Amino acid sequence: MFRKIATLALGLGLMASPAVAQVELGSGFSITGTATATTDYVFRNLSQTRSRPAGQGSLELSHESGFYIGTFASNVAFPNTNARQEVDGIAGFRYTTSGFTADISGVYYGYPGYSAQPGQYDLAFAEAILKLKYELEPVTFVGTAAWSPDYFGSSGNAVWLETGIDWKTPLLDIVLSGRVGYQWIDNNARFGAPDYFAYSVYATVPIALGFSAAVGFYGTDITQSQCGGLKVCDNRFIASVSFTF
């Protein structure tokens, strides 16, 4: 059994995307939403839909003080479970100064409708996440640290570290991105895979009227035999189309 976040997750930082529009609500509040259709749903480069398409949506309510709350939803399909959807709750604080942004948040990943069968464990878990971003036009440097006291599938203490870079090209404001990360998991047997290295390269292309498209390559160093014979850990190309307001 394996785990999530979308290639986009509002509230956790759309750092590789074109500038995100906002709907101003007054009194310092604004709301942002995104709808996405993607050929696969990966979290830290592991497929959450068994290499099948996904429809996703996210919503964030933020205040000019930096505080925000949000939610993310997607279909999922984990092997040998009845989990069919994921709904997350997000709350955090984001601060920006002189091109530097710090974003600290708490996320609860829920799977409504899932019921553990004999020998299975709870899928839901929570994480504390710190995201850092430094913009030095046309380049943006990003980093993420995430910790869960009891990770997906009750697999115990887990830490994720990731770093990367985004480059906005002078052509059509296309953003080229690269990421490398490493996932440590306390109970690998329950998780279903060893600790692993993840890497990705992708491009995000703004279209018009809030639409954008993305295509990329996502890989890990997990072999299929280490993945229980499943293909959810395999390297893969992913394409998606998003609408943001």
MDAnalysis code that builds the backbone (N, CA, C; Angstrom):
import MDAnalysis as mda
import numpy as np

u = mda.Universe.empty(735, n_residues=245, atom_resindex=np.repeat(np.arange(245), 3), trajectory=True)
u.add_TopologyAttr("name", ["N", "CA", "C"] * 245)
u.add_TopologyAttr("resid", np.arange(1, 246))
u.add_TopologyAttr("resname", ["MET", "PHE", "ARG", "LYS", "ILE", "ALA", "THR", "LEU", "ALA", "LEU", "GLY", "LEU", "GLY", "LEU", "MET", "ALA", "SER", "PRO", "ALA", "VAL", "ALA", "GLN", "VAL", "GLU", "LEU", "GLY", "SER", "GLY", "PHE", "SER", "ILE", "THR", "GLY", "THR", "ALA", "THR", "ALA", "THR", "THR", "ASP", "TYR", "VAL", "PHE", "ARG", "ASN", "LEU", "SER", "GLN", "THR", "ARG", "SER", "ARG", "PRO", "ALA", "GLY", "GLN", "GLY", "SER", "LEU", "GLU", "LEU", "SER", "HIS", "GLU", "SER", "GLY", "PHE", "TYR", "ILE", "GLY", "THR", "PHE", "ALA", "SER", "ASN", "VAL", "ALA", "PHE", "PRO", "ASN", "THR", "ASN", "ALA", "ARG", "GLN", "GLU", "VAL", "ASP", "GLY", "ILE", "ALA", "GLY", "PHE", "ARG", "TYR", "THR", "THR", "SER", "GLY", "PHE", "THR", "ALA", "ASP", "ILE", "SER", "GLY", "VAL", "TYR", "TYR", "GLY", "TYR", "PRO", "GLY", "TYR", "SER", "ALA", "GLN", "PRO", "GLY", "GLN", "TYR", "ASP", "LEU", "ALA", "PHE", "ALA", "GLU", "ALA", "ILE", "LEU", "LYS", "LEU", "LYS", "TYR", "GLU", "LEU", "GLU", "PRO", "VAL", "THR", "PHE", "VAL", "GLY", "THR", "ALA", "ALA", "TRP", "SER", "PRO", "ASP", "TYR", "PHE", "GLY", "SER", "SER", "GLY", "ASN", "ALA", "VAL", "TRP", "LEU", "GLU", "THR", "GLY", "ILE", "ASP", "TRP", "LYS", "THR", "PRO", "LEU", "LEU", "ASP", "ILE", "VAL", "LEU", "SER", "GLY", "ARG", "VAL", "GLY", "TYR", "GLN", "TRP", "ILE", "ASP", "ASN", "ASN", "ALA", "ARG", "PHE", "GLY", "ALA", "PRO", "ASP", "TYR", "PHE", "ALA", "TYR", "SER", "VAL", "TYR", "ALA", "THR", "VAL", "PRO", "ILE", "ALA", "LEU", "GLY", "PHE", "SER", "ALA", "ALA", "VAL", "GLY", "PHE", "TYR", "GLY", "THR", "ASP", "ILE", "THR", "GLN", "SER", "GLN", "CYS", "GLY", "GLY", "LEU", "LYS", "VAL", "CYS", "ASP", "ASN", "ARG", "PHE", "ILE", "ALA", "SER", "VAL", "SER", "PHE", "THR", "PHE"])
u.atoms.positions = np.array([
    [0.859, -1.196, 0.000],
    [0.000, 0.000, 0.000],
    [0.893, 1.244, 0.000],
    [0.452, 2.247, -0.705],
    [1.305, 3.399, -0.910],
    [0.567, 4.720, -0.728],
    [1.270, 5.843, -0.924],
    [0.820, 7.165, -0.535],
    [0.869, 8.264, -1.569],
    [0.419, 9.315, -1.264],
    [-0.099, 10.421, -2.050],
    [0.677, 11.689, -2.371],
    [0.514, 13.019, -2.345],
    [0.049, 14.357, -2.750],
    [0.119, 14.499, -4.242],
    [-0.718, 15.134, -4.629],
    [-0.839, 15.407, -6.029],
    [0.364, 16.145, -6.551],
    [0.462, 16.105, -7.855],
    [1.464, 16.938, -8.478],
    [1.127, 18.391, -8.198],
    [-0.096, 18.647, -7.799],
    [-0.386, 19.948, -7.250],
    [-1.139, 19.728, -5.958],
    [-0.877, 20.587, -4.959],
    [-1.622, 20.495, -3.717],
    [-1.724, 21.888, -3.144],
    [-2.847, 22.496, -3.333],
    [-3.033, 23.866, -2.917],
    [-2.893, 23.957, -1.412],
    [-2.164, 24.969, -0.958],
    [-1.899, 25.137, 0.453],
    [-0.555, 24.563, 0.822],
    [-0.060, 23.606, 0.044],
    [1.282, 23.091, 0.260],
    [2.254, 23.756, -0.698],
    [1.756, 24.636, -1.576],
    [2.637, 25.435, -2.403],
    [2.620, 25.029, -3.854],
    [2.073, 25.880, -4.708],
    [2.109, 25.645, -6.149],
    [3.360, 26.318, -6.693],
    [4.521, 25.814, -6.237],
    [5.760, 26.535, -6.472],
    [6.247, 26.469, -7.907],
    [5.838, 25.449, -8.646],
    [6.343, 25.330, -10.012],
    [5.351, 25.849, -11.039],
    [4.241, 26.384, -10.571],
    [3.176, 26.797, -11.474],
    [3.272, 28.277, -11.800],
    [2.611, 28.691, -12.866],
    [2.519, 30.122, -13.133],
    [1.800, 30.827, -11.989],
    [1.875, 32.143, -11.959],
    [1.273, 32.909, -10.872],
    [-0.181, 32.504, -10.677],
    [-0.553, 32.262, -9.415],
    [-1.881, 31.773, -9.092],
    [-2.828, 32.953, -8.868],
    [-3.960, 32.926, -9.537],
    [-4.956, 33.978, -9.374],
    [-5.667, 33.800, -8.041],
    [-6.266, 34.882, -7.544],
    [-7.020, 34.832, -6.305],
    [-8.304, 35.627, -6.456],
    [-9.349, 35.176, -5.767],
    [-10.606, 35.911, -5.710],
    [-10.644, 36.627, -4.365],
    [-10.646, 37.943, -4.388],
    [-10.645, 38.724, -3.158],
    [-12.042, 38.730, -2.543],
    [-12.103, 38.438, -1.236],
    [-13.378, 38.364, -0.531],
    [-13.623, 39.563, 0.372],
    [-12.601, 40.395, 0.546],
    [-12.728, 41.521, 1.457],
    [-12.202, 41.184, 2.844],
    [-11.931, 42.221, 3.636],
    [-11.417, 42.073, 5.004],
    [-10.115, 41.273, 5.046],
    [-9.358, 41.311, 3.953],
    [-8.062, 40.627, 3.927],
    [-8.122, 39.181, 3.518],
    [-9.313, 38.660, 3.222],
    [-9.466, 37.252, 2.843],
    [-9.501, 37.095, 1.325],
    [-8.976, 35.967, 0.855],
    [-9.055, 35.620, -0.556],
    [-9.172, 34.108, -0.680],
    [-9.663, 33.669, -1.820],
    [-9.854, 32.238, -2.050],
    [-9.260, 31.865, -3.409],
    [-8.647, 30.703, -3.470],
    [-8.052, 30.188, -4.696],
    [-8.461, 28.737, -4.862],
    [-8.773, 28.336, -6.077],
    [-9.160, 26.947, -6.332],
    [-8.523, 26.431, -7.600],
    [-8.334, 25.130, -7.671],
    [-7.754, 24.480, -8.844],
    [-8.473, 23.174, -9.122],
    [-8.758, 22.910, -10.394],
    [-9.288, 21.619, -10.841],
    [-8.300, 21.042, -11.845],
    [-7.994, 19.747, -11.711],
    [-6.954, 19.124, -12.535],
    [-7.410, 17.773, -13.062],
    [-7.083, 17.519, -14.309],
    [-7.218, 16.188, -14.896],
    [-5.813, 15.715, -15.227],
    [-5.427, 14.532, -14.733],
    [-4.062, 14.052, -14.903],
    [-4.051, 12.577, -15.308],
    [-3.034, 12.182, -16.036],
    [-2.939, 10.799, -16.509],
    [-2.566, 9.832, -15.396],
    [-2.080, 10.341, -14.280],
    [-1.723, 9.513, -13.127],
    [-1.635, 10.431, -11.922],
    [-1.861, 9.878, -10.744],
    [-1.757, 10.639, -9.505],
    [-0.612, 10.055, -8.693],
    [0.458, 10.837, -8.524],
    [1.600, 10.353, -7.759],
    [1.810, 11.190, -6.513],
    [2.280, 10.531, -5.490],
    [2.725, 11.208, -4.285],
    [4.152, 10.755, -4.039],
    [5.068, 11.714, -4.059],
    [6.481, 11.387, -3.919],
    [6.886, 10.286, -4.883],
    [6.313, 10.429, -6.091],
    [6.630, 9.609, -7.271],
    [6.086, 8.191, -7.220],
    [5.221, 7.865, -6.267],
    [4.543, 6.574, -6.223],
    [3.091, 6.767, -6.660],
    [2.621, 5.933, -7.579],
    [1.276, 6.095, -8.096],
    [0.229, 5.780, -7.034],
    [-0.752, 6.659, -6.930],
    [-1.866, 6.466, -6.011],
    [-3.107, 5.935, -6.716],
    [-3.028, 5.789, -8.040],
    [-4.178, 5.342, -8.821],
    [-3.837, 4.119, -9.678],
    [-2.738, 3.433, -9.323],
    [-2.295, 2.250, -10.075],
    [-2.138, 2.587, -11.554],
    [-1.461, 3.725, -11.803],
    [-1.109, 4.190, -13.151],
    [-2.319, 4.567, -13.989],
    [-3.414, 4.932, -13.331],
    [-4.640, 5.326, -14.039],
    [-4.902, 6.817, -13.864],
    [-5.765, 7.395, -14.717],
    [-6.051, 8.836, -14.636],
    [-6.736, 9.224, -13.322],
    [-6.664, 10.515, -13.020],
    [-7.292, 11.045, -11.809],
    [-7.900, 12.409, -12.085],
    [-8.998, 12.681, -11.388],
    [-9.592, 14.008, -11.362],
    [-9.401, 14.571, -9.966],
    [-8.928, 15.812, -9.870],
    [-8.559, 16.377, -8.581],
    [-9.076, 17.799, -8.432],
    [-9.271, 18.203, -7.192],
    [-9.663, 19.573, -6.917],
    [-9.049, 20.050, -5.622],
    [-8.747, 21.331, -5.543],
    [-8.198, 21.897, -4.310],
    [-8.773, 23.286, -4.102],
    [-8.803, 23.705, -2.857],
    [-9.376, 24.997, -2.497],
    [-8.610, 25.536, -1.297],
    [-8.293, 26.843, -1.349],
    [-7.596, 27.464, -0.222],
    [-8.234, 28.805, 0.122],
    [-8.503, 28.998, 1.402],
    [-8.957, 30.275, 1.929],
    [-7.803, 30.867, 2.722],
    [-7.323, 32.042, 2.315],
    [-6.163, 32.642, 2.976],
    [-6.476, 34.050, 3.460],
    [-5.681, 34.505, 4.422],
    [-5.806, 35.862, 4.951],
    [-4.495, 36.594, 4.713],
    [-4.563, 37.892, 4.542],
    [-3.366, 38.684, 4.269],
    [-2.325, 38.585, 5.384],
    [-2.730, 38.136, 6.560],
    [-1.793, 37.938, 7.660],
    [-0.845, 36.769, 7.401],
    [-1.243, 35.865, 6.469],
    [-0.415, 34.705, 6.158],
    [-1.050, 33.386, 6.539],
    [-2.077, 33.408, 7.361],
    [-2.741, 32.168, 7.757],
    [-3.663, 31.674, 6.641],
    [-3.797, 30.356, 6.514],
    [-4.669, 29.790, 5.495],
    [-5.183, 28.421, 5.917],
    [-6.297, 28.031, 5.314],
    [-6.827, 26.680, 5.435],
    [-7.172, 26.203, 4.031],
    [-7.136, 24.902, 3.832],
    [-7.428, 24.399, 2.501],
    [-7.833, 22.940, 2.517],
    [-8.200, 22.457, 1.340],
    [-8.558, 21.048, 1.206],
    [-8.139, 20.571, -0.177],
    [-7.918, 19.275, -0.300],
    [-7.556, 18.645, -1.568],
    [-8.316, 17.333, -1.669],
    [-8.797, 16.996, -2.875],
    [-9.533, 15.746, -3.073],
    [-9.120, 15.114, -4.396],
    [-9.083, 13.784, -4.414],
    [-8.732, 13.043, -5.620],
    [-9.268, 11.625, -5.516],
    [-9.464, 10.988, -6.655],
    [-9.715, 9.544, -6.630],
    [-8.385, 8.817, -6.414],
    [-8.449, 7.646, -5.786],
    [-7.275, 6.809, -5.550],
    [-7.650, 5.354, -5.826],
    [-6.639, 4.496, -5.919],
    [-6.884, 3.058, -6.110],
    [-5.664, 2.303, -5.593],
    [-5.669, 1.986, -4.292],
    [-4.565, 1.254, -3.697],
    [-4.799, -0.252, -3.835],
    [-3.752, -1.019, -4.108],
    [-3.903, -2.475, -4.285],
    [-4.540, -3.141, -3.066],
    [-5.516, -4.016, -3.309],
    [-6.133, -4.849, -2.268],
    [-6.831, -4.052, -1.173],
    [-7.320, -2.855, -1.496],
    [-8.109, -2.080, -0.541],
    [-9.361, -1.563, -1.234],
    [-10.334, -1.110, -0.417],
    [-11.543, -0.514, -0.984],
    [-11.481, 1.010, -0.957],
    [-10.270, 1.587, -0.769],
    [-10.102, 3.042, -0.804],
    [-10.306, 3.537, -2.232],
    [-11.207, 4.505, -2.396],
    [-11.497, 5.034, -3.723],
    [-11.360, 6.546, -3.814],
    [-11.285, 7.219, -2.663],
    [-11.103, 8.660, -2.694],
    [-10.234, 9.128, -1.527],
    [-9.611, 10.244, -1.749],
    [-8.794, 10.890, -0.723],
    [-9.292, 12.302, -0.533],
    [-9.467, 12.716, 0.708],
    [-9.856, 14.084, 1.033],
    [-8.945, 14.560, 2.166],
    [-8.202, 15.634, 1.902],
    [-7.220, 16.131, 2.862],
    [-7.673, 17.452, 3.468],
    [-7.238, 17.700, 4.684],
    [-7.439, 18.986, 5.339],
    [-6.094, 19.630, 5.602],
    [-5.976, 20.930, 5.326],
    [-4.696, 21.632, 5.398],
    [-4.879, 22.924, 6.180],
    [-3.923, 23.244, 7.052],
    [-3.927, 24.529, 7.746],
    [-2.477, 24.959, 7.936],
    [-2.219, 26.258, 7.744],
    [-0.840, 26.691, 7.870],
    [-0.666, 28.185, 7.891],
    [0.602, 28.574, 7.851],
    [0.987, 29.990, 7.850],
    [2.096, 30.182, 6.830],
    [1.955, 31.229, 6.000],
    [2.903, 31.511, 4.923],
    [3.393, 32.948, 5.063],
    [4.716, 33.115, 5.021],
    [5.295, 34.459, 5.176],
    [6.279, 34.716, 4.049],
    [6.160, 35.893, 3.406],
    [7.030, 36.245, 2.293],
    [7.695, 37.582, 2.545],
    [9.013, 37.651, 2.274],
    [9.753, 38.902, 2.374],
    [10.962, 38.849, 1.458],
    [11.144, 39.884, 0.662],
    [12.324, 40.037, -0.205],
    [12.605, 38.794, -1.042],
    [11.556, 38.209, -1.613],
    [11.719, 37.051, -2.479],
    [11.799, 35.724, -1.759],
    [11.821, 35.743, -0.428],
    [11.894, 34.505, 0.363],
    [10.534, 34.196, 0.970],
    [10.095, 32.941, 0.828],
    [8.812, 32.504, 1.395],
    [9.030, 31.285, 2.290],
    [8.493, 31.353, 3.503],
    [8.478, 30.218, 4.421],
    [7.024, 29.820, 4.636],
    [6.740, 28.522, 4.533],
    [5.370, 28.008, 4.632],
    [5.382, 26.798, 5.557],
    [4.741, 26.921, 6.702],
    [4.658, 25.806, 7.638],
    [3.197, 25.396, 7.765],
    [2.931, 24.095, 7.669],
    [1.550, 23.638, 7.640],
    [1.400, 22.280, 8.306],
    [0.167, 21.959, 8.620],
    [-0.216, 20.630, 9.074],
    [-1.230, 20.070, 8.097],
    [-1.078, 18.806, 7.726],
    [-1.958, 18.186, 6.743],
    [-2.481, 16.870, 7.291],
    [-3.786, 16.659, 7.140],
    [-4.391, 15.373, 7.472],
    [-4.881, 14.742, 6.181],
    [-4.375, 13.554, 5.861],
    [-4.751, 12.823, 4.662],
    [-5.808, 11.781, 5.025],
    [-7.027, 11.981, 4.544],
    [-8.118, 11.077, 4.882],
    [-8.607, 10.290, 3.683],
    [-9.212, 9.131, 3.950],
    [-9.729, 8.252, 2.896],
    [-11.148, 7.820, 3.244],
    [-12.116, 8.719, 3.020],
    [-13.506, 8.400, 3.352],
    [-13.974, 7.139, 2.628],
    [-14.662, 6.270, 3.367],
    [-15.183, 5.040, 2.788],
    [-14.258, 3.854, 2.914],
    [-13.004, 4.092, 3.284],
    [-12.078, 2.972, 3.445],
    [-12.369, 2.219, 4.738],
    [-12.352, 0.911, 4.669],
    [-12.484, 0.081, 5.864],
    [-11.406, -0.998, 5.820],
    [-10.616, -1.062, 6.880],
    [-9.506, -2.013, 6.947],
    [-10.036, -3.436, 7.061],
    [-9.553, -4.332, 6.219],
    [-9.880, -5.743, 6.278],
    [-8.877, -6.455, 7.186],
    [-9.137, -7.702, 7.568],
    [-8.185, -8.422, 8.425],
    [-6.762, -8.376, 7.857],
    [-5.820, -7.993, 8.704],
    [-4.432, -7.894, 8.280],
    [-4.060, -6.555, 7.688],
    [-5.038, -5.650, 7.506],
    [-4.761, -4.325, 6.980],
    [-4.729, -3.291, 8.101],
    [-4.198, -2.114, 7.782],
    [-4.043, -1.054, 8.775],
    [-4.719, 0.223, 8.290],
    [-4.837, 1.178, 9.204],
    [-5.451, 2.456, 8.843],
    [-4.575, 3.169, 7.817],
    [-5.198, 3.772, 6.808],
    [-4.452, 4.493, 5.790],
    [-4.223, 5.953, 6.158],
    [-5.154, 6.562, 6.856],
    [-5.091, 7.988, 7.159],
    [-3.889, 8.317, 8.039],
    [-3.336, 9.505, 7.824],
    [-2.207, 9.946, 8.652],
    [-2.096, 11.458, 8.590],
    [-1.236, 12.021, 9.421],
    [-1.010, 13.466, 9.469],
    [0.475, 13.760, 9.301],
    [0.766, 14.926, 8.755],
    [2.152, 15.358, 8.581],
    [2.300, 16.827, 8.975],
    [3.488, 17.159, 9.485],
    [3.908, 18.552, 9.629],
    [4.876, 18.836, 8.484],
    [4.669, 19.949, 7.776],
    [5.444, 20.229, 6.574],
    [6.006, 21.650, 6.616],
    [7.286, 21.777, 6.285],
    [7.927, 23.079, 6.121],
    [8.384, 23.205, 4.679],
    [7.929, 24.276, 4.005],
    [8.359, 24.555, 2.638],
    [9.068, 25.907, 2.601],
    [10.194, 25.936, 1.906],
    [10.956, 27.169, 1.742],
    [11.110, 27.458, 0.254],
    [11.054, 28.748, -0.102],
    [11.181, 29.151, -1.502],
    [11.946, 30.466, -1.566],
    [12.897, 30.532, -2.504],
    [13.619, 31.781, -2.716],
    [13.605, 32.109, -4.201],
    [13.051, 33.267, -4.553],
    [12.920, 33.673, -5.942],
    [14.045, 34.637, -6.321],
    [14.778, 34.264, -7.346],
    [15.845, 35.083, -7.895],
    [15.651, 35.060, -9.411],
    [14.705, 35.861, -9.880],
    [14.256, 35.813, -11.279],
    [15.418, 35.655, -12.261],
    [15.281, 34.721, -13.202],
    [14.099, 33.886, -13.508],
    [14.120, 32.517, -12.816],
    [14.943, 32.377, -11.751],
    [15.119, 31.083, -11.087],
    [14.484, 31.123, -9.700],
    [13.863, 30.013, -9.314],
    [13.320, 29.854, -7.970],
    [13.875, 28.583, -7.353],
    [14.415, 28.695, -6.129],
    [14.940, 27.550, -5.397],
    [13.909, 27.126, -4.350],
    [13.656, 25.826, -4.232],
    [12.639, 25.344, -3.306],
    [13.171, 24.192, -2.462],
    [12.589, 24.027, -1.294],
    [12.954, 22.921, -0.420],
    [11.774, 22.536, 0.448],
    [11.678, 21.264, 0.801],
    [10.575, 20.754, 1.614],
    [11.094, 19.769, 2.646],
    [10.574, 19.866, 3.863],
    [10.821, 18.875, 4.903],
    [9.469, 18.493, 5.495],
    [9.177, 17.184, 5.556],
    [7.891, 16.714, 6.091],
    [8.143, 15.598, 7.094],
    [7.354, 15.591, 8.172],
    [7.492, 14.556, 9.193],
    [6.115, 14.061, 9.616],
    [5.983, 12.749, 9.712],
    [4.762, 12.128, 10.217],
    [5.118, 11.190, 11.365],
    [4.391, 11.255, 12.490],
    [4.655, 10.330, 13.594],
    [4.145, 8.922, 13.315],
    [3.201, 8.790, 12.381],
    [2.661, 7.476, 12.017],
    [2.166, 7.552, 10.586],
    [3.021, 7.168, 9.665],
    [2.831, 7.384, 8.234],
    [1.757, 6.451, 7.660],
    [1.539, 6.584, 6.370],
    [0.531, 5.815, 5.638],
    [0.583, 4.317, 5.967],
    [-0.596, 3.730, 6.221],
    [-0.652, 2.308, 6.543],
    [-0.095, 1.970, 7.914],
    [-0.110, 2.946, 8.837],
    [0.432, 2.749, 10.189],
    [1.872, 2.260, 10.137],
    [2.663, 2.897, 9.244],
    [4.048, 2.461, 9.046],
    [5.052, 3.212, 9.902],
    [4.584, 3.943, 10.905],
    [5.469, 4.545, 11.886],
    [6.084, 5.864, 11.452],
    [7.105, 6.260, 12.190],
    [7.775, 7.533, 11.973],
    [8.322, 7.628, 10.547],
    [8.122, 8.784, 9.882],
    [8.579, 8.951, 8.505],
    [9.026, 10.383, 8.266],
    [10.082, 10.542, 7.468],
    [10.631, 11.860, 7.136],
    [10.839, 11.935, 5.631],
    [10.454, 13.062, 5.041],
    [10.669, 13.333, 3.616],
    [11.449, 14.631, 3.482],
    [12.544, 14.606, 2.706],
    [13.324, 15.798, 2.393],
    [13.409, 15.932, 0.881],
    [13.205, 17.154, 0.393],
    [13.227, 17.387, -1.053],
    [13.817, 18.758, -1.344],
    [14.535, 18.857, -2.446],
    [15.027, 20.146, -2.907],
    [14.840, 20.221, -4.414],
    [14.827, 21.444, -4.947],
    [14.618, 21.563, -6.382],
    [14.791, 22.973, -6.884],
    [14.608, 23.134, -8.177],
    [14.788, 24.423, -8.821],
    [13.754, 24.575, -9.936],
    [13.238, 25.792, -10.115],
    [12.332, 26.143, -11.198],
    [12.972, 27.261, -12.016],
    [12.838, 27.162, -13.330],
    [13.361, 28.206, -14.215],
    [12.271, 28.647, -15.166],
    [11.909, 29.919, -15.079],
    [10.912, 30.473, -15.994],
    [11.631, 30.928, -17.262],
    [11.332, 30.275, -18.357],
    [12.001, 30.586, -19.615],
    [11.434, 31.879, -20.207],
    [12.217, 32.558, -21.042],
    [11.701, 33.772, -21.686],
    [10.656, 33.464, -22.754],
    [10.497, 32.184, -23.096],
    [9.533, 31.777, -24.114],
    [8.216, 31.359, -23.472],
    [7.167, 32.180, -23.654],
    [5.806, 31.842, -23.227],
    [5.664, 31.615, -21.724],
    [6.621, 32.090, -20.927],
    [6.586, 31.918, -19.467],
    [6.512, 30.446, -19.051],
    [7.055, 29.559, -19.865],
    [7.119, 28.141, -19.512],
    [8.056, 27.969, -18.315],
    [7.660, 27.137, -17.344],
    [8.483, 26.877, -16.175],
    [9.036, 25.456, -16.257],
    [10.367, 25.341, -16.265],
    [11.038, 24.047, -16.251],
    [11.493, 23.754, -14.827],
    [11.176, 22.559, -14.338],
    [11.414, 22.230, -12.928],
    [12.161, 20.915, -12.772],
    [12.946, 20.834, -11.710],
    [13.612, 19.593, -11.344],
    [13.542, 19.403, -9.842],
    [13.332, 18.159, -9.395],
    [13.241, 17.851, -7.977],
    [14.002, 16.562, -7.654],
    [14.626, 16.526, -6.484],
    [15.187, 15.286, -5.941],
    [14.771, 15.212, -4.475],
    [14.440, 14.012, -4.007],
    [14.000, 13.851, -2.628],
    [14.299, 12.469, -2.099],
    [14.187, 12.324, -0.785],
    [14.407, 11.014, -0.151],
    [13.366, 10.800, 0.934],
    [12.793, 9.580, 0.959],
    [11.762, 9.215, 1.930],
    [12.291, 8.145, 2.871],
    [12.290, 8.467, 4.169],
    [12.626, 7.491, 5.205],
    [11.336, 7.030, 5.877],
    [11.193, 5.729, 6.132],
    [9.996, 5.159, 6.750],
    [10.429, 4.160, 7.809],
    [9.857, 4.247, 8.998],
    [10.274, 3.402, 10.109],
    [9.932, 1.930, 9.866],
    [8.688, 1.650, 9.452],
    [8.243, 0.267, 9.258],
    [8.015, 0.014, 7.767],
    [9.082, -0.369, 7.070],
    [8.991, -0.565, 5.617],
    [8.086, -1.725, 5.234],
    [8.024, -2.753, 6.070],
    [7.192, -3.916, 5.765],
    [5.721, -3.517, 5.691],
    [5.269, -2.685, 6.610],
    [3.872, -2.230, 6.574],
    [3.630, -1.280, 5.407],
    [4.610, -0.448, 5.100],
    [4.445, 0.489, 3.995],
    [4.419, -0.231, 2.654],
    [5.232, -1.269, 2.538],
    [5.235, -2.051, 1.300],
    [6.382, -1.743, 0.368],
    [7.350, -0.925, 0.822],
    [8.505, -0.575, -0.006],
    [9.629, -0.079, 0.907],
    [10.874, -0.132, 0.444],
    [11.990, 0.367, 1.251],
    [12.067, 1.887, 1.252],
    [12.931, 2.450, 2.089],
    [13.259, 3.863, 1.956],
    [13.741, 4.089, 0.528],
    [13.477, 5.277, -0.026],
    [13.798, 5.429, -1.439],
    [14.151, 6.858, -1.832],
    [14.850, 6.933, -2.964],
    [15.242, 8.182, -3.606],
    [14.256, 8.469, -4.738],
    [13.815, 9.721, -4.851],
    [12.864, 10.107, -5.894],
    [13.408, 11.297, -6.679],
    [13.072, 11.342, -7.958],
    [13.551, 12.438, -8.807],
    [12.509, 12.710, -9.895],
    [12.471, 13.962, -10.350],
    [11.503, 14.325, -11.388],
    [11.974, 15.550, -12.148],
    [11.561, 15.613, -13.410],
    [11.761, 16.801, -14.247],
    [10.447, 17.036, -14.982],
    [10.000, 18.285, -15.039],
    [8.723, 18.552, -15.678],
    [8.639, 20.002, -16.132],
    [7.694, 20.253, -17.009],
    [7.463, 21.592, -17.549],
    [6.013, 21.977, -17.341],
    [5.793, 23.236, -16.962],
    [4.446, 23.769, -16.788],
    [4.248, 24.916, -17.773],
    [3.187, 24.829, -18.551],
    [2.950, 25.788, -19.634],
    [1.633, 26.515, -19.398],
    [1.653, 27.833, -19.176],
    [0.389, 28.573, -19.070],
    [-0.289, 28.638, -20.424],
    [-1.601, 28.507, -20.427],
    [-2.340, 28.552, -21.694],
    [-3.082, 29.888, -21.773],
    [-4.254, 29.979, -21.189],
    [-5.034, 31.222, -21.153],
    [-6.235, 31.010, -20.259],
    [-6.799, 32.121, -19.759],
    [-8.048, 32.086, -18.985],
    [-7.951, 31.170, -17.769],
    [-6.779, 31.101, -17.143],
    [-6.599, 30.288, -15.951],
    [-6.186, 28.855, -16.204],
    [-6.067, 28.450, -17.455],
    [-5.681, 27.078, -17.778],
    [-4.164, 26.963, -17.938],
    [-3.642, 25.797, -17.577],
    [-2.235, 25.482, -17.783],
    [-2.105, 23.990, -18.033],
    [-0.997, 23.606, -18.634],
    [-0.726, 22.191, -18.906],
    [0.661, 21.855, -18.378],
    [0.856, 20.581, -18.018],
    [2.149, 20.142, -17.501],
    [2.459, 18.747, -18.015],
    [3.732, 18.485, -18.209],
    [4.188, 17.155, -18.598],
    [5.537, 16.921, -17.929],
    [5.761, 15.679, -17.462],
    [7.012, 15.417, -16.770],
    [7.319, 13.949, -16.626],
    [8.529, 13.688, -16.137],
    [9.009, 12.332, -15.893],
    [9.282, 12.193, -14.395],
    [8.767, 11.107, -13.794],
    [8.869, 10.881, -12.353],
    [9.462, 9.503, -12.106],
    [10.506, 9.424, -11.278],
    [11.169, 8.150, -11.061],
    [11.574, 7.924, -9.610],
    [11.853, 6.659, -9.280],
    [12.388, 6.271, -7.971],
    [13.465, 5.221, -8.196],
    [14.189, 4.881, -7.118],
    [15.181, 3.804, -7.200],
    [14.627, 2.485, -6.665],
    [13.308, 2.381, -6.530],
    [12.668, 1.155, -6.052],
    [12.480, 0.194, -7.222],
    [12.944, -1.031, -7.086],
    [12.715, -2.025, -8.125],
    [11.316, -2.609, -7.978],
    [10.827, -3.250, -9.043],
    [9.489, -3.823, -8.994],
    [9.398, -4.933, -7.960],
    [10.477, -5.695, -7.778],
    [10.458, -6.753, -6.762],
    [10.399, -6.162, -5.354],
    [11.052, -5.012, -5.134],
    [10.991, -4.341, -3.837],
    [9.621, -3.704, -3.604],
    [8.856, -3.561, -4.677],
    [7.532, -2.938, -4.630],
    [6.430, -3.991, -4.596],
    [6.772, -5.205, -4.193],
    [5.786, -6.275, -4.113],
    [5.308, -6.765, -5.457],
    [6.127, -6.561, -6.504],
    [5.735, -6.980, -7.833],
    [4.778, -6.028, -8.520],
    [4.459, -4.907, -7.860],
    [3.522, -3.925, -8.416],
    [4.256, -2.885, -9.257],
    [3.504, -2.210, -10.128],
    [4.091, -1.207, -11.009],
    [3.947, 0.215, -10.476],
    [3.408, 0.366, -9.264],
    [3.158, 1.706, -8.741],
    [4.437, 2.458, -8.412],
    [5.564, 1.749, -8.306],
    [6.854, 2.395, -8.020],
    [7.660, 2.650, -9.280],
    [7.160, 2.216, -10.438],
    [7.904, 2.339, -11.692],
    [8.089, 3.800, -12.106],
    [9.128, 4.041, -12.908],
    [9.293, 5.353, -13.524],
    [8.152, 5.587, -14.511],
    [7.756, 6.872, -14.680],
    [6.588, 7.132, -15.515],
    [6.576, 8.572, -16.028],
    [5.929, 8.753, -17.186],
    [5.621, 10.081, -17.710],
    [4.190, 10.428, -17.310],
    [3.968, 11.697, -16.952],
    [2.645, 12.154, -16.544],
    [2.328, 13.458, -17.254],
    [1.095, 13.598, -17.731],
    [0.615, 14.841, -18.330],
    [-0.661, 15.263, -17.622],
    [-0.858, 16.562, -17.507],
    [-2.050, 17.059, -16.827],
    [-2.475, 18.411, -17.404],
    [-3.758, 18.736, -17.174],
    [-4.313, 20.035, -17.529],
    [-5.036, 20.573, -16.297],
    [-4.805, 21.836, -15.969],
    [-5.387, 22.432, -14.768],
    [-6.087, 23.744, -15.082],
    [-7.124, 24.039, -14.303],
    [-7.784, 25.333, -14.342],
    [-7.717, 25.928, -12.940],
    [-7.225, 27.146, -12.840],
    [-7.061, 27.812, -11.541],
    [-7.791, 29.144, -11.520],
    [-8.492, 29.400, -10.412],
    [-9.103, 30.735, -10.255],
    [-8.598, 31.349, -8.952],
])
